[in-house]
Amino acid sequence: MAKHNITVLGAGFGGLELCTALSEALDDRADVTLIDKSDAFIFGYSKLDVLFGATTPQAVRLPYKEFVKPGVRICQQTVTAIDPVTRRVTTEGGVFESDVLVLALGADYDFDATPGLAESTEFYTLAGAARLGELLTRFHGGRVVIGVCGAPYKCPPAPSEAALLLHDYLSTRGVRSACEITLVLPLETPVPPSPETSKALIAAFAERDITFVADREVSSLDGGKKAVLDDGTELPFDLFFGVPKQRAPKVLELSGMTEDGYVHANPKTLQTRFPGVYAIGDCARQGTPKAGVFAEGAARTVASSIIADLLPNRAKVPHAGTGSCYIEFGGGRIGRVDIDFLSGPEPSGAYHAPSVELRADKERFGSSRRARWFGRAT
Ligand SMILES: Cc1cc2nc3c(=O)[nH]c(=O)nc-3n(C[C@H](O)[C@H](O)[C@H](O)COP(=O)(O)OP(=O)(O)OC[C@H]3O[C@@H](n4cnc5c(N)ncnc54)[C@H](O)[C@@H]3O)c2cc1C
């Protein structure tokens, strides 16, 4: 009998966890193909480390050649077309037929959606974080605006973390009193599912003289000198920390699978409306925000579903929509919020106050994934 063909598009948080779980359970009883256009994985939070000079872009890359799992073939190719009905995928290198297709392509940045952004600065790409980090070393005073250009966006706490870490960075350099920091979020509070976390962040902004503008987004950048918000407010700046608007990759839109910019998936099963096609993580509307930890949780559900279809006595595990987000508060301390999106009538989040101990927790989060996916000891 021919082996089951499983094609996974995108080797990010979702794709890596899914293929690891499939390999563990199925070994080589299925043919799993993992396709990604890049040659390395990068944790999203590493961009903050690069931005503030704690590490280099080269040091945070985890090369895919180190992702070695029985039964999984990884191909560095760009997906150019997807037929969701036949589950046929085309890349610049060939055509892939599949019995099961999983979309894990993440979210792309839509620079054109915000006039002036392409000519300005942002910290959501690795190259952008490195460039802004370089500019920061020569920044001795002035107005900084940290501005999000649209929701939903990846890792909702990341811009708040950037504001608090920037305060530390400028204080260490002795220039904080010569600077103003303004944070603009398209959210009413920094972490909406957890009022306690939001309260702690708002108090931290106030203590550090960081101006927080809630429920607004940056609509355009005027002449590289001021951010124009969606209510017309103008915020002049000397340095802009942009978070570009996001959407599912174009190839998903061209395949006719997106609605409102993303692929809709059943929040409990991650199945799309196309039989045998699942969507997980940032490219999907899967009932949770855009964060690696939620892409990973969705991947575990899809793995359980594929495995249960192939092996006897295996259960399909519904998507829980839970995950822990670590939040850098500055001063070497990290907070954590444990969020549950799907079990209650409303999302809820349990807050753990920032501490030095939680830094070790976050480091374990990274090192456990490096070990599980890339076989790295550290
Ligand atoms: C500054 C910052 C801080 C963050 N901090 C955290 C954090 O602390 N915790 C957390 O959980 N999350 C964090 N995130 C969010 C996290 O990085 C993303 O939510 C997560 O990576 C999403 O996982 P994914 O598998 O859906 O997509 P991704 O990890 O983005 O992977 C998608 C993959 O698809 C590939 N791809 C896209 N298009 C194509 C194509 N056409 N052909 C082939 N391959 C393609 C890409 O190369 C990519 O490797 C942060 C993000 C940022 C920017």
The ligand as a Tripos MOL2 file, in Angstrom:
@<TRIPOS>MOLECULE
LIG
   53    58     1     0     0
SMALL
NO_CHARGES

@<TRIPOS>ATOM
      1 C1          9.2230   40.9490   17.9470 C.3       1 LIG1
      2 C2          8.4560   39.6560   18.1010 C.ar      1 LIG1
      3 C3          8.4290   39.0190   19.3360 C.ar      1 LIG1
      4 C4          7.7120   37.8260   19.4920 C.ar      1 LIG1
      5 N1          7.7130   37.1940   20.7090 N.ar      1 LIG1
      6 C5          7.0290   36.0370   20.8670 C.ar      1 LIG1
      7 C6          7.0460   35.3530   22.1210 C.ar      1 LIG1
      8 O1          7.7090   35.7780   23.0890 O.2       1 LIG1
      9 N2          6.3190   34.2080   22.2340 N.ar      1 LIG1
     10 C7          5.5940   33.7090   21.1890 C.ar      1 LIG1
     11 O2          4.9440   32.6630   21.3470 O.2       1 LIG1
     12 N3          5.5520   34.3440   19.9880 N.ar      1 LIG1
     13 C8          6.2540   35.4840   19.8050 C.ar      1 LIG1
     14 N4          6.2370   36.1240   18.5900 N.ar      1 LIG1
     15 C9          5.3240   35.6610   17.5280 C.3       1 LIG1
     16 C10         5.8470   34.4330   16.7940 C.3       1 LIG1
     17 O3          7.1310   34.6630   16.2470 O.3       1 LIG1
     18 C11         4.8720   34.0600   15.6650 C.3       1 LIG1
     19 O4          3.5480   34.2020   16.1060 O.3       1 LIG1
     20 C12         5.1210   32.6260   15.2460 C.3       1 LIG1
     21 O5          6.3770   32.5200   14.6180 O.3       1 LIG1
     22 C13         4.0120   32.0980   14.3290 C.3       1 LIG1
     23 O6          4.2780   30.7590   14.0070 O.3       1 LIG1
     24 P1          3.7640   30.1640   12.5900 P.3       1 LIG1
     25 O7          4.2340   28.7450   12.5640 O.co2     1 LIG1
     26 O8          2.3260   30.4350   12.4080 O.co2     1 LIG1
     27 O9          4.5150   31.0340   11.4960 O.3       1 LIG1
     28 P2          6.0390   31.3860   11.3160 P.3       1 LIG1
     29 O10         6.8400   30.9910   12.5110 O.co2     1 LIG1
     30 O11         6.0800   32.8200   10.8740 O.co2     1 LIG1
     31 O12         6.5030   30.4430   10.1190 O.3       1 LIG1
     32 C14         5.9940   30.5690    8.8150 C.3       1 LIG1
     33 C15         7.0120   30.0080    7.8460 C.3       1 LIG1
     34 O13         6.4330   29.9760    6.5200 O.3       1 LIG1
     35 C16         7.4390   30.3030    5.5770 C.3       1 LIG1
     36 N5          6.8120   30.7980    4.3500 N.ar      1 LIG1
     37 C17         5.9890   31.8700    4.2040 C.ar      1 LIG1
     38 N6          5.5930   31.9920    2.9270 N.ar      1 LIG1
     39 C18         6.1630   30.9600    2.2320 C.ar      1 LIG1
     40 C19         6.1110   30.5270    0.8790 C.ar      1 LIG1
     41 N7          5.3950   31.1690   -0.0500 N.pl3     1 LIG1
     42 N8          6.8160   29.4230    0.5370 N.ar      1 LIG1
     43 C20         7.5480   28.7420    1.4610 C.ar      1 LIG1
     44 N9          7.6300   29.1040    2.7590 N.ar      1 LIG1
     45 C21         6.9440   30.2050    3.1420 C.ar      1 LIG1
     46 C22         8.3010   31.3410    6.2890 C.3       1 LIG1
     47 O14         9.6150   31.3730    5.7530 O.3       1 LIG1
     48 C23         8.2760   30.8790    7.7500 C.3       1 LIG1
     49 O15         9.4160   30.1010    8.0990 O.3       1 LIG1
     50 C24         6.9890   37.2970   18.3870 C.ar      1 LIG1
     51 C25         7.0480   37.9220   17.1370 C.ar      1 LIG1
     52 C26         7.7820   39.0830   16.9880 C.ar      1 LIG1
     53 C27         7.8590   39.7270   15.6170 C.3       1 LIG1
@<TRIPOS>BOND
     1     1     2 1
     2     2     3 ar
     3     2    52 ar
     4     3     4 ar
     5     4     5 ar
     6     4    50 ar
     7     5     6 ar
     8     6     7 ar
     9     6    13 1
    10     7     8 2
    11     7     9 ar
    12     9    10 ar
    13    10    11 2
    14    10    12 ar
    15    12    13 ar
    16    13    14 ar
    17    14    15 1
    18    14    50 ar
    19    15    16 1
    20    16    17 1
    21    16    18 1
    22    18    19 1
    23    18    20 1
    24    20    21 1
    25    20    22 1
    26    22    23 1
    27    23    24 1
    28    24    25 2
    29    24    26 1
    30    24    27 1
    31    27    28 1
    32    28    29 2
    33    28    30 1
    34    28    31 1
    35    31    32 1
    36    32    33 1
    37    33    34 1
    38    33    48 1
    39    34    35 1
    40    35    36 1
    41    35    46 1
    42    36    37 ar
    43    36    45 ar
    44    37    38 ar
    45    38    39 ar
    46    39    40 ar
    47    39    45 ar
    48    40    41 1
    49    40    42 ar
    50    42    43 ar
    51    43    44 ar
    52    44    45 ar
    53    46    47 1
    54    46    48 1
    55    48    49 1
    56    50    51 ar
    57    51    52 ar
    58    52    53 1
@<TRIPOS>SUBSTRUCTURE
     1 LIG1         1 GROUP 0 **** ****
